[in-house]
Amino acid sequence: MGTHLGATRSPPSFPRPIRQRSGGRSERVRTKVAEAVLSLLSEGCSSVSVAEVAERSGVHRTTVYRWWPTPSDLLREALTVHTARLTTPDEGSWAADVSALVFSLADFFSDPVEMAMNAAMASGADPEGDEVQIEHWMPVMVGLSEIVDRAKGRGEIAEDTDAGTLMYLLVSPLLMHTVLFHDTPDPQLVRQLAAAVTRAFAAAP
């Protein structure tokens, strides 16, 4: 997650508006541009320019500049595509939801693009880009934490369970492996993390 959780701030009270995708040619252009931005970031670019994206995507520079006039605009578009594969699991139980979410996050944080963005964010080299990532990720994390509300409704965890604390505990070990160790979390570690979190928040019998 180009992450996002390192900042001590409260999630926004409303989700960030998402650009509506109309399909057709405009959708193809947006996809090309987003993929070009992600490709450049995966190569270690802490920021991207309109000229670089135009050359990489094959989209005319004038079009890129008209739709995404700043590097922040390009990053927002790319993040929308990048995080689209993350969905909130609904496996029917607290333990199954936590396990599915941890494995999904471990796979996502191991993506070369995500690893590069997280490393760049950790360096603090692009404060404006960091703000864009935080802005984008807060609503995403709020959505993923819906597993907490469902578990409360089933009586599987305590009513005072804090979703933010849960997400910190899930995300931090995974980021340690991908950002600090430059390594993909081992499946056994992922299973152990899921089990530990499940037990830690489970309601008393």
N, C-alpha and C positions, 0 to 999 in steps of 0.2 A: 504494500500500500504505500506508496510514497509516503511515509507515515508521520505523521498525522496525529497519532495519539501522544506523541511526545510533547505536545503543547498542552498546558494545563488550562483548558477553557471549557466552558459548558457547550454542549451541542446546541445548534440553533433551534429555535422554537418552531421553525417551519422549514421545509426542504428547499434546497436551491432549485430555482427554475431550470428545467431541462429543455434544451433546444428541441423543438418538435421536428421529427424527421419525416419528410414528405415523400420519400421514395424517388425512383427515377434517377435522372441525371444528377440532381443535386445530392442525392444520397450516395451515389458512386463517387462524386467529388469529395464529399466529406469523409468517406471511408478511405480514399486514397490519401487525403491529407492527414488524417489521424494515424494511419499506418506509417506514413513517412515520418511523422513526429516521433512515434514510438520507436521506429527503427533508429533514428538519430540519437535518441536518449539511450537506447540500449548500447550504443557505441561509446557512451561516456560523455556526450554533450550535456552540460549542465543547463544550457538554454539553447533554443533554436531560433533561426531567423526566417523571415518570409522567403528570402532567396534560397536558402538551403532546402526548405520544405518544397518550394516550387520545383527545384531541380530534382529532388528525390521522388516526388509524387507524380511528376509529369503534368501537373496542373499549372496553367499559366500564372505567372507571378501577379498579374493584375487581379485575377480572380481570388488568389490566396489573400492578397492584401485587402481586397474589398470585404471579404467575409471574416478574415481573422487578422486585423491590422496590427496586433501586438503579439509578442511571444506568449503572454498570459492567455490570450484568446486561443492560440494554437494548442496550448497545454490543456485548457479546459475541454476542447473538442477531443483531444487524444485520450484524456482520462475517462470521458464518457464511454468511449469504445473499450478502453482497457479494462474497466471494472464491470462491464456488462455481464461477464461470465460468473460473477459472484452473486449467488442467490441465497436466500434464507432457507435453511433446511427445515423440513417439517416431516420428521420420521415417526412421530407419534408418541415419543417419550423423551424425557429429559436427557437420559444417557445417550440415546441414539442421536438426538439433535446435536449435543455437544460433540460427539465423535465425528459426525458428518461435517460440522462446521470447522473443527480443528484440522481435519484432513484437507478440506477445501482451502483453508487459509494457508496451510503448509505448502500445498501445490502452487497457490497463487504467488506467495512470497518468494518461491523458488524460480519463478519466471525471470529470465534474463533482463527483460525490460523493467520489471518491478525491482529487482535487485539493484539495477543501475540507478533508478530513481531514488530508492531509499538511501543508497550510498551518497548520492548527490545532496539529498536533503540533510543527511547527517553531517556533511561537511559545512553546511551553512553558506555555501558559495553563492546561492541565488535566493535571497530572502523573499523576493516577489513571487518566484516560482513556488517556494515553500508555502506561502500564504494561499496560493491557488490550490495546492494539494490539500491543505487543511480544510479549506472551504468545500472542496469536493468530497472529501472523505468523511466528514462528520455525519452528513445524512446517510451515507452508505453504512457506517457503523451503527447508527441508530436503527436502520432497517435490519441488520444482521442480529441485533440484540433482541429482536422480537421473540426469539426462543425463550427468553426469560419470562415474558408475559404469558406465553402459553404454558410454561411449566408451573407458574404461580396458579394459573387457572385450574390445572390438574392437581394442585396440592403437592407437587413433587419437590418444590423448594420453598424456602421461607418467604413470606410476603415482603420482608424488608430487604430482600436481595437486590443489590444495586447492579444494574446492567453495565454501567461504565466500569466498575471494578472487575466484573467478569471479563469484559473485553480486554482490559489491560493484562489480566492474568493469562489469557489465551494468546494474545498477540506478542507479548514481550519475549518469551523464550524462542518463538519462531523467528522473530527479527534478529535476535542474538545470533542464531545460526546463520541466517542468510546475509546479514549486514556485517557482523563482526568476524564470523568464522568463514564467510564466503562458501558456505556449504549448504547442501539440501538436508533438511531435518530427516533423520532416520525414521522409518515407519514405526519402529518400536518406541522411539521417543514420543512420537505423535500419539500413539496409543496410551502411553503412560501419562502424558499431559492431559489427554481427554479424561482418563480415569480419575486422575487427581482432582481435576476441576469438578467433575461430576460428584465425587464424594464430598468435596469441600462445601458445596452449595446445597446438597441434598437435605430435605427437611428431616428433622428428627423423627424417628419412628414413634 
